[in-house]
Amino acid sequence: MRKHYRVEIMALWEQKLQIGDKATLFMELGQGIT
């Protein structure tokens, strides 16, 4: 389940990088890690 979660994070990462919404990306990653 942990690995699957990481896969989803990477997918969201790629999508957000394409959009250029890096600020929101890091905020979401911070909440997910914490």
SVG drawing of the C-alpha trace seen along z (x, -y; Angstrom):
<svg xmlns="http://www.w3.org/2000/svg" viewBox="-2 -28 10 30">
<polyline fill="none" stroke="black" stroke-width="0.4" points="0.0,0.0 2.9,-2.3 4.4,-1.7 1.1,-2.3 0.8,-5.6 4.3,-6.6 3.2,-5.7 0.2,-8.0 2.4,-10.8 4.8,-10.4 1.9,-10.6 0.6,-13.7 4.1,-15.1 4.5,-14.7 1.0,-16.2 1.8,-19.2 5.2,-19.7 3.6,-19.8 1.2,-22.4 3.9,-24.3 2.1,-24.4 5.2,-23.7 4.1,-25.7 1.0,-23.5 3.0,-20.4 5.4,-21.0 2.6,-22.0 0.8,-18.7 4.0,-16.7 4.7,-18.3 1.2,-17.4 1.6,-13.8 5.0,-13.3 4.0,-14.8"/>
</svg>
